[in-house]
Amino acid sequence: MGNVVLNNGLKMPLVGYGVFRVPEGDDLAEAVKTAIAKGYRSIDTAQVYRNEESVGRGIRAAIEEGIVTREELFITSKVWNDGLSYEETLAAYDSSLEKIGLDYLDLYLVHWPGIDQNYLEVYKALEKIYQDGRVRSIGVSNFHVHHLESLLKETTVVPVINQIEFHPHLTQEEVRAYCKDKGIQVEAWSPLMNGSLLEETLIQELAAKYGKTPAQIVLRYDVQHDVVTIPKTMTPARMTENLAVFDFALTEQEMTQLDAMNDGLRCGPDPEKFNFK
């Protein structure tokens, strides 16, 4: 499976396992362990998902059963930065560590920019955690260019990641170009648009051509754009399928056709308007 090298030298898998909107419980713990057993090494959760405990149980079970070592895993969480102070952000990281049951995370993100620039204080707390060696890398999520510009002016650690909504209907070319220029890796959340992309005619035609699933076509599109992607599924067979995107390649023309689907359609909130309410 492919990796990207982040701007601090850390390697991160191109395809990871997402758990957005999966409730806390034994099913999720088992799914995380199964995903790791099937080859996933990157697991993405967040404070606001309210499932860090179950994710942690699955991770620890995989380690205890000898499926994987902690060092082989890349674990991400995000701080829900609604009005948090510097000190509250430090406490939020400790809380996530406790819930997940690990000594450190590989990546910790500011979840949203919001509309009041509170993210600057929150990110400075992430810098402290990083500089103290308690997290291996830090980054942001849902940031547009002007958010990143403000952040880079006021802080010293360049984010390794900007996790954004990205798919053929929302290609975010300006954000991706800016991130590339600054050495910030782009990561896609909701790459399949909650499954609605799988019904698109072009994607189905490409799936038939390559003998792949529509989901594999979309994930391959992400990979060929050098975008890290974190699909979510609770189905073991689909876990396997979602990793099997490194044995074929879309043509340049097909990538252009998929890019041309871009119409600004979002399945999540607009970062310019999202204010945590």
Backbone hydrogen bonds, N-H to C=O, Kabsch-Sander energy under -0.5 kcal/mol:
donor,donor_aa,acceptor,acceptor_aa,energy
4,V,12,M,-2.8
6,L,4,V,-0.6
6,L,10,L,-3.4
9,G,6,L,-2.5
12,M,4,V,-2.7
14,L,2,G,-2.5
16,G,229,T,-2.8
17,Y,42,S,-2.7
18,G,16,G,-0.5
18,G,231,P,-2.3
19,V,44,D,-1.1
22,V,19,V,-1.8
29,A,25,G,-1.9
30,E,26,D,-2.5
31,A,27,D,-2.2
32,V,28,L,-2.7
33,K,29,A,-2.0
34,T,30,E,-2.6
35,A,31,A,-2.8
36,I,32,V,-2.2
37,A,33,K,-2.3
38,K,34,T,-1.8
39,G,36,I,-1.4
40,Y,35,A,-2.4
43,I,74,F,-2.0
44,D,17,Y,-2.6
45,T,43,I,-0.5
45,T,76,T,-2.5
47,Q,78,K,-2.4
49,Y,46,A,-0.9
50,R,46,A,-0.5
50,R,47,Q,-1.3
51,N,46,A,-0.6
55,V,51,N,-2.3
56,G,52,E,-2.6
57,R,53,E,-2.1
58,G,54,S,-2.2
59,I,55,V,-2.3
60,R,56,G,-3.0
61,A,57,R,-2.3
62,A,58,G,-2.0
63,I,59,I,-2.0
64,E,60,R,-3.1
65,E,61,A,-2.2
66,G,63,I,-1.5
67,I,62,A,-2.1
68,V,62,A,-1.0
72,E,69,T,-1.1
73,L,69,T,-0.5
73,L,70,R,-1.5
74,F,41,R,-3.3
76,T,43,I,-2.7
77,S,107,L,-1.8
79,V,109,L,-2.9
81,N,79,V,-1.3
82,D,80,W,-0.8
83,G,81,N,-1.4
89,T,85,S,-2.0
90,L,86,Y,-1.8
91,A,87,E,-2.1
92,A,88,E,-2.1
93,Y,89,T,-1.9
94,D,90,L,-1.8
95,S,91,A,-2.2
96,S,92,A,-2.3
97,L,93,Y,-2.6
98,E,94,D,-2.3
99,K,95,S,-2.5
100,I,96,S,-2.8
101,G,97,L,-2.3
102,L,97,L,-1.3
105,L,134,R,-0.7
106,D,75,I,-1.8
107,L,75,I,-1.8
108,Y,137,S,-1.5
109,L,77,S,-1.9
110,V,139,G,-1.7
111,H,79,V,-1.9
111,H,109,L,-0.6
119,Y,113,P,-0.7
120,L,117,Q,-1.6
121,E,118,N,-0.7
122,V,118,N,-1.7
123,Y,119,Y,-3.0
124,K,120,L,-1.8
125,A,121,E,-1.3
126,L,122,V,-1.7
127,E,123,Y,-2.4
128,K,124,K,-1.7
129,I,125,A,-2.1
130,Y,126,L,-2.6
131,Q,127,E,-3.2
132,D,128,K,-1.7
133,G,130,Y,-1.8
134,R,129,I,-2.4
135,V,129,I,-0.6
136,R,105,L,-2.2
139,G,108,Y,-2.0
140,V,161,I,-2.6
141,S,110,V,-1.5
142,N,163,Q,-2.9
148,L,144,H,-2.2
149,E,145,V,-2.7
150,S,146,H,-2.0
151,L,147,H,-2.4
152,L,148,L,-2.8
153,K,149,E,-1.5
154,E,150,S,-1.3
155,T,151,L,-1.3
158,V,156,T,-0.7
160,V,138,I,-2.7
162,N,185,Q,-2.4
163,Q,140,V,-2.3
164,I,162,N,-0.7
164,I,187,E,-2.9
166,F,164,I,-0.6
166,F,189,W,-1.0
167,H,170,L,-1.3
170,L,167,H,-2.1
176,R,172,Q,-2.6
177,A,173,E,-2.6
178,Y,174,E,-2.2
179,C,175,V,-2.7
180,K,176,R,-2.4
181,D,177,A,-2.1
182,K,178,Y,-1.8
183,G,179,C,-0.7
183,G,180,K,-0.8
184,I,179,C,-3.0
185,Q,160,V,-2.5
185,Q,183,G,-0.6
187,E,162,N,-1.9
188,A,228,V,-3.6
189,W,164,I,-2.4
193,M,190,S,-1.9
195,G,192,L,-1.0
196,S,193,M,-2.0
197,L,192,L,-1.6
198,L,195,G,-1.2
199,E,196,S,-1.3
200,E,197,L,-1.8
204,Q,200,E,-2.3
205,E,201,T,-2.6
206,L,202,L,-2.3
207,A,203,I,-2.1
208,A,204,Q,-2.2
209,K,205,E,-2.2
210,Y,206,L,-2.3
211,G,207,A,-1.1
212,K,207,A,-2.2
217,I,213,T,-1.7
218,V,214,P,-2.0
219,L,215,A,-2.6
220,R,216,Q,-2.3
221,Y,217,I,-2.1
222,D,218,V,-2.0
223,V,219,L,-2.4
224,Q,220,R,-2.7
225,H,221,Y,-1.0
225,H,222,D,-0.8
226,D,223,V,-1.8
227,V,222,D,-2.5
228,V,186,V,-2.1
228,V,226,D,-0.5
229,T,14,L,-3.0
230,I,188,A,-1.3
238,R,235,T,-0.6
239,M,235,T,-2.0
240,T,236,P,-1.9
241,E,237,A,-2.1
242,N,238,R,-2.9
243,L,239,M,-0.9
243,L,240,T,-0.7
244,A,240,T,-0.8
244,A,241,E,-1.0
245,V,243,L,-1.8
255,M,251,T,-2.4
256,T,252,E,-2.2
257,Q,253,Q,-2.3
258,L,254,E,-2.3
259,D,255,M,-2.6
260,A,256,T,-1.9
261,M,258,L,-1.5
262,N,259,D,-2.0
263,D,169,H,-1.7
264,G,169,H,-1.2
265,L,169,H,-1.2
273,K,270,D,-2.0
274,F,270,D,-1.9
